[in-house]
Amino acid sequence: MTDHTPIRKNRRRHKKQPDAKSRLKALVRSSCPSGRRAAAKYSKVPARVLRKLARDEDESVQKAAASNPNTPMKVLWKLAERHPEIVLENPALRATVAADPGAFEQAPERAVAELLAQEEAPDAWLRWGSRRKDPRYRRTLQAVAQNPSAPPDALETIVDRDDESEEARRQGMHRYRARETYRLVAENPSAPAHVLEQLAGCAQRYVREAVTENPSVPPELLDLLRRAGADEELQEVGHEPQPLSEEEFERVFAMGAYGHNLLALHPETPDHLLEQLARADGSMTRKRVASNPSTPPAVLEQLARDKKLSVRKVALKNTNISPDVLNRLAEAPEGETRKVVAGHPKVDPTVLAKLARDEYMAARRAVARNSSAPQSVLKRLARDKVMYVRRGVAENAQPPTKLLEHLADDVHWEVRKAVGRHAKTPPEVIERLMGDPVDEVRQAVAERMNGGSENVRSK
């Protein structure tokens, strides 16, 4: 007999194994950072997922996305700002830059700067960064400047002052580089000796100070600058200069602004270098040449006609200037120029006599204080209507005694005070001034009698 009882089927079903897509989805949604990190490292993860993982709150997940070759370049540039050391090792980045040399120019400047600041950055990239003279790339330039692995020629390119574009100059990039980027190069222990020598002549103090602190700076360079008149920190000029050879003078001159200022005051600077320094753009350099007692008369004549009044005044006070130049400049339209000429000991007496009638009061006062002024000129000025001129006669180092006696009765107490302080005032006049009604006059006389300062000119 046949058993027709139906056979019960095993209704137990096997669970379907999740595919790769489902597993990846689960990892991305995982609450554990290790799961999301594994997803970011997956070789077949879609770009849209990598974009999301690159913004993950966990830093290790971000780094995993930064190392994935499938991460889009726009995402990599963003990650380079936070994790440049990881992005730098991503083969996709190197392949992109190799295929398109202009890739860096399309990237965010901060990302490029962070990459070039890494010691593992390729030399070719660092050389590219050193040529960025546009102000937009200042971070890039700084990154190369401070990178200890930067090739010497890249650092040399940064400090090269001759290849700046006109646009960069107009936008002030040359000033920014001098103030910041030059300092970073000066601090870089990989900077070659010739670059440090160029920076030692920089106009900015803190750049030169950084050079002195660089362990790679040649000691003989610092010794040369100090013999040229620099102090220990390369901050000042005219500090006990010593003799230099002709080659050393030329070497210091080639360093730039600071070297120029050193030579402008050096007592043995060759004439041909002083002639060049007298044409320097910086008025401070020209002023220092004008004050150098060794500056040739022809150069001083040029500086006495300088566009800057402060330079002209210094040149006219130089004892090495030609009397002919002084006599000609006594006709200058500027009152301050005539004033300086009037106070110079080399001025011709006839010129002083003319300046004693000058409409500019300060010029007449300068004549009054000039010890080379003739007595006849001083006599006229002792009766000038302006008190400061009369006081100038009383302050003259070689006034006639009769004029001091005359000025001791001046209506203005400041003139009488100057007479009371003068070393050549006769005793009988001093005795008379001791009873002056003004306290300041009596005090000046008392100081003179007690051995105080004599013949001190009032300011």
C-alpha positions in Angstrom: 0.0 0.0 0.0 1.3 3.3 -1.0 1.8 6.0 1.6 0.4 9.2 0.1 1.5 11.4 3.1 3.1 14.5 1.6 6.7 14.9 2.4 7.3 18.1 4.4 9.9 20.3 2.7 12.6 21.8 4.7 11.6 25.4 4.8 14.8 26.6 6.3 16.4 29.0 3.9 20.1 29.9 3.7 20.8 33.6 4.2 22.1 35.3 1.1 25.7 36.4 1.5 26.1 40.3 1.2 27.9 41.4 -1.9 30.9 43.8 -2.0 28.7 46.8 -2.5 26.7 46.0 0.6 29.7 45.4 2.7 31.3 48.7 1.6 28.0 50.5 2.4 28.0 48.9 5.9 31.6 50.0 6.5 30.9 53.6 5.5 27.9 53.7 7.9 29.8 52.0 10.6 29.9 53.9 13.9 33.5 52.5 14.5 36.3 54.6 12.9 38.1 51.4 12.0 35.2 50.4 9.7 35.1 53.8 7.9 38.9 53.8 7.7 38.8 50.4 6.0 36.2 51.7 3.5 38.5 54.7 2.7 41.3 52.4 1.9 39.3 50.1 -0.4 40.7 50.2 -3.9 37.3 50.2 -5.6 35.5 52.7 -3.5 33.6 55.2 -5.6 34.6 58.8 -5.7 31.4 60.1 -4.2 32.1 57.9 -1.1 35.6 59.1 -0.8 34.4 62.7 -0.9 32.2 61.9 2.1 35.0 60.0 4.0 37.4 62.9 3.4 35.1 65.0 5.5 34.9 62.4 8.3 35.3 63.7 11.8 37.9 61.1 12.6 41.4 62.1 11.5 42.5 58.6 10.7 39.7 58.2 8.2 40.7 61.5 6.5 44.3 60.2 6.2 43.1 56.9 4.7 41.1 58.9 2.1 44.2 61.0 1.4 46.2 57.9 0.6 43.7 56.4 -1.8 44.7 56.8 -5.4 41.0 57.0 -6.4 40.4 60.1 -4.4 39.5 63.0 -6.8 42.1 65.7 -7.2 39.8 68.4 -5.9 39.4 66.3 -2.7 43.1 65.7 -2.5 43.9 69.4 -2.7 41.6 70.0 0.2 43.1 67.2 2.2 46.6 68.5 1.5 45.9 71.5 3.7 45.5 69.2 6.7 47.5 66.1 5.8 50.1 67.2 3.3 52.6 64.4 4.3 49.9 61.7 3.3 48.8 63.4 0.1 52.4 63.8 -1.0 52.8 60.0 -1.1 49.6 59.5 -3.1 50.7 58.2 -6.5 47.7 60.0 -8.1 49.1 63.4 -7.1 52.5 62.7 -8.6 50.9 61.3 -11.8 48.7 64.3 -12.2 51.5 66.8 -11.7 53.8 64.8 -14.1 51.1 64.8 -16.8 50.1 68.4 -16.3 52.9 70.8 -15.1 50.3 73.5 -14.6 48.3 71.4 -12.1 49.8 73.4 -9.1 48.6 76.7 -10.6 45.0 75.4 -10.6 45.2 74.2 -7.1 44.5 76.2 -3.9 47.7 78.1 -2.9 47.5 77.0 0.7 47.5 73.3 -0.4 50.5 73.8 -2.6 52.4 75.6 0.1 51.7 72.8 2.6 53.0 70.2 0.1 56.2 72.2 -0.7 56.9 72.6 3.0 57.5 68.8 3.3 61.1 67.7 3.3 60.1 64.8 0.9 58.8 67.2 -1.7 60.5 66.6 -5.1 63.2 69.0 -6.1 61.4 69.8 -9.3 58.4 71.0 -7.4 60.5 73.1 -5.1 62.2 74.7 -8.0 58.8 75.5 -9.5 57.7 77.1 -6.2 60.9 79.2 -6.0 60.0 80.9 -9.3 56.5 82.1 -8.1 57.1 85.8 -8.0 53.4 86.7 -8.1 52.0 88.0 -4.8 49.4 85.4 -4.8 52.0 82.7 -4.2 53.7 84.2 -1.1 52.8 81.2 1.0 54.4 78.9 -1.7 57.5 81.0 -1.7 57.8 80.9 2.0 57.3 77.1 2.1 60.3 76.6 -0.2 62.3 79.2 1.6 62.1 77.4 5.0 62.3 73.8 3.6 65.7 72.4 4.7 65.6 70.0 1.7 65.2 72.8 -0.9 68.0 72.6 -3.5 70.5 75.4 -3.4 69.5 76.8 -6.8 65.9 77.1 -5.6 67.0 79.2 -2.6 69.2 81.3 -4.9 66.2 82.0 -7.2 64.2 83.3 -4.2 66.8 85.9 -3.2 67.6 86.9 -6.8 66.5 90.6 -6.9 66.9 91.0 -10.7 64.1 88.7 -12.0 61.1 90.2 -10.3 58.3 91.0 -12.6 57.0 94.5 -13.0 53.6 93.4 -11.7 55.2 92.0 -8.5 57.1 95.2 -8.0 53.9 97.3 -8.4 52.0 95.1 -5.9 54.8 95.3 -3.3 55.9 91.7 -3.6 59.6 92.7 -3.5 59.0 94.4 -0.1 57.1 91.4 1.3 59.8 89.0 0.2 62.5 91.1 1.7 60.7 91.3 5.0 59.5 87.7 5.4 60.8 85.3 2.8 64.4 86.5 2.9 64.4 85.9 6.6 63.2 82.3 6.2 66.0 81.7 3.6 68.5 83.3 6.0 67.4 80.9 8.7 67.5 77.8 6.5 70.6 75.7 7.4 70.7 74.5 3.8 71.2 77.9 2.4 74.5 78.0 0.4 77.3 80.4 1.5 76.9 82.8 -1.5 73.1 83.2 -0.8 73.8 84.0 2.9 76.4 86.5 1.7 73.8 88.2 -0.4 71.3 88.2 2.4 74.0 89.7 4.8 73.7 92.9 2.7 69.9 93.0 2.9 68.4 96.3 4.1 66.2 94.6 6.7 67.8 94.2 10.2 66.1 91.0 11.1 67.2 89.3 7.9 70.9 90.1 8.7 70.4 89.0 12.3 69.1 85.7 11.0 72.2 85.3 8.9 74.4 85.7 11.9 72.5 82.9 13.7 72.6 80.5 10.8 74.9 77.6 11.6 76.0 77.4 8.0 77.2 81.0 7.7 81.0 81.2 6.9 82.9 82.8 9.8 85.1 84.7 7.4 82.0 86.5 6.0 81.0 87.8 9.4 84.6 88.8 10.0 84.7 90.8 6.7 81.6 92.7 7.5 82.8 93.6 11.0 86.1 94.8 9.6 84.0 96.9 7.2 82.3 98.6 10.1 79.5 96.3 11.2 78.7 95.4 14.8 78.4 91.8 16.1 74.7 91.5 15.1 75.1 93.3 11.7 72.7 96.0 12.9 74.8 99.2 12.9 77.3 100.8 10.5 80.5 102.8 11.1 81.5 100.6 14.1 85.3 100.7 14.2 86.1 100.1 10.5 89.4 98.5 9.6 91.5 98.5 6.4 90.2 96.3 3.6 91.8 95.1 0.4 90.5 96.3 -3.0 88.9 92.9 -3.6 87.2 93.0 -0.2 85.8 96.5 -0.9 84.3 95.2 -4.1 82.9 92.2 -2.4 81.1 94.2 0.3 79.8 96.6 -2.3 78.2 93.7 -4.2 76.3 92.6 -1.1 73.7 95.3 -1.5 72.1 98.0 0.7 73.8 97.2 4.0 77.2 96.8 2.3 76.6 100.1 0.6 75.9 101.8 3.9 79.0 100.3 5.4 81.3 101.6 2.6 79.6 105.0 2.6 81.1 105.6 6.0 84.4 103.7 5.6 87.3 106.1 5.7 89.2 104.2 3.0 86.5 103.4 0.5 87.9 103.9 -3.1 86.7 107.0 -4.9 85.0 105.1 -7.7 82.8 103.3 -5.2 81.9 106.5 -3.4 80.9 108.0 -6.8 78.5 105.1 -7.3 77.2 105.3 -3.8 76.5 109.0 -4.2 73.9 108.0 -6.9 72.2 105.3 -4.7 68.4 105.3 -4.6 68.4 105.4 -0.8 68.8 108.9 0.6 70.3 107.5 3.8 73.2 106.0 1.8 73.8 109.3 0.0 73.7 111.2 3.3 76.4 108.9 4.7 78.6 109.4 1.7 78.1 113.2 2.2 79.2 112.9 5.8 82.4 110.9 5.0 85.5 113.1 5.4 87.2 111.0 2.6 84.5 111.8 0.0 86.2 113.7 -2.9 85.2 117.3 -3.5 83.7 116.5 -6.9 81.3 114.0 -5.3 80.5 116.4 -2.5 79.6 119.0 -5.1 77.2 116.5 -6.7 75.6 115.7 -3.3 75.4 119.4 -2.4 72.9 119.7 -5.3 71.0 116.5 -4.2 67.2 116.5 -4.6 66.9 115.8 -0.8 67.5 118.8 1.4 68.8 116.6 4.2 71.6 115.2 1.9 72.5 118.7 0.7 72.8 120.0 4.3 75.2 117.1 5.3 77.3 117.6 2.2 77.7 121.3 2.8 78.9 120.6 6.4 81.6 118.3 5.2 85.0 119.9 5.8 86.3 118.4 2.5 83.9 120.4 0.3 85.4 123.0 -2.0 85.1 126.6 -1.1 84.0 127.4 -4.6 81.0 125.1 -4.2 80.1 126.8 -1.0 80.4 130.3 -2.6 78.1 129.3 -5.5 75.5 127.7 -3.2 75.3 130.8 -1.2 72.9 131.9 -4.0 70.7 128.9 -3.6 67.0 129.6 -3.6 66.4 127.4 -0.5 66.9 129.3 2.8 68.1 126.1 4.6 70.9 125.6 2.0 72.1 129.2 2.5 71.9 128.7 6.3 74.3 125.7 6.1 76.7 127.6 3.8 76.6 130.5 6.2 77.8 128.3 9.1 80.7 126.6 7.2 84.3 127.7 8.2 85.5 127.7 4.6 83.1 130.3 3.2 84.7 133.4 1.8 84.4 136.5 4.0 82.7 138.5 1.2 80.1 135.7 0.9 79.5 135.8 4.7 79.1 139.6 4.5 76.4 139.1 1.9 74.7 136.4 3.9 74.7 138.6 6.9 72.0 140.6 5.0 70.0 137.5 4.0 66.2 137.8 4.4 66.3 134.3 6.0 66.8 134.8 9.7 68.4 131.4 10.2 71.1 132.2 7.6 72.0 135.5 9.4 72.1 133.6 12.7 74.5 131.0 11.2 76.8 133.8 10.1 76.7 135.3 13.6 77.8 132.0 15.1 80.5 131.4 12.4 83.9 131.9 14.0 85.3 132.8 10.5 83.0 135.8 10.2 84.8 139.2 10.0 84.4 141.5 13.0 82.7 144.1 10.8 80.0 141.5 9.9 79.6 140.5 13.6 79.3 144.2 14.5 76.4 144.6 12.1 74.7 141.4 13.3 75.0 142.5 17.0 72.5 145.2 16.1 70.1 142.9 14.2 66.4 143.4 14.9 65.9 139.7 15.7 67.0 138.5 19.1 68.2 135.1 17.9 70.7 136.7 15.6 72.1 138.9 18.3 72.3 135.9 20.6 74.2 134.1 17.8 76.9 136.7 18.0 77.1 136.2 21.8 77.6 132.5 21.1 80.3 133.0 18.6 83.6 131.3 19.7 85.7 134.4 18.7 83.6 137.5 19.2 85.3 140.9 19.8 85.3 141.9 23.5 83.6 145.2 22.7 80.7 143.3 21.2 80.3 141.2 24.3 80.3 144.4 26.4 77.6 145.9 24.1 75.4 142.7 24.1 75.6 142.6 27.9 73.2 145.5 27.8 70.8 143.9 25.3 67.1 144.4 26.0 66.5 140.6 25.8 67.6 138.5 28.7 68.5 135.5 26.5 71.2 137.6 24.8 72.5 138.7 28.2 72.4 135.1 29.4 74.6 134.0 26.4 77.1 136.8 27.3 77.2 135.6 30.9 78.0 132.1 29.9 80.8 133.1 27.4 84.3 132.2 28.4 85.7 135.4 27.0 83.4 137.8 28.7 85.5 140.4 30.7 85.3 140.2 34.5 83.8 143.7 34.8 81.0 142.6 32.5 80.4 139.4 34.5 80.3 141.5 37.7 77.6 143.7 36.2 75.5 140.7 35.0 75.6 139.3 38.5 73.1 142.0 39.4 70.9 141.3 36.4 67.1 141.5 37.2 66.5 138.1 35.5 67.1 135.0 37.4 68.2 133.0 34.4 71.0 135.5 33.6 72.3 135.5 37.2 72.2 131.7 37.2 74.2 131.5 34.0 76.8 133.7 35.5 77.0 131.7 38.7 77.4 128.5 36.8 80.3 130.0 34.8 82.0 131.2 37.9 81.6 127.8 39.6 83.2 126.0 36.7 80.1 125.0 34.9 79.7 124.7 31.1 81.0 127.7 29.3 80.0 129.1 25.9 77.3 126.5 25.6 75.0 127.4 22.6 71.3 127.6 23.3 69.2 125.4 21.1 
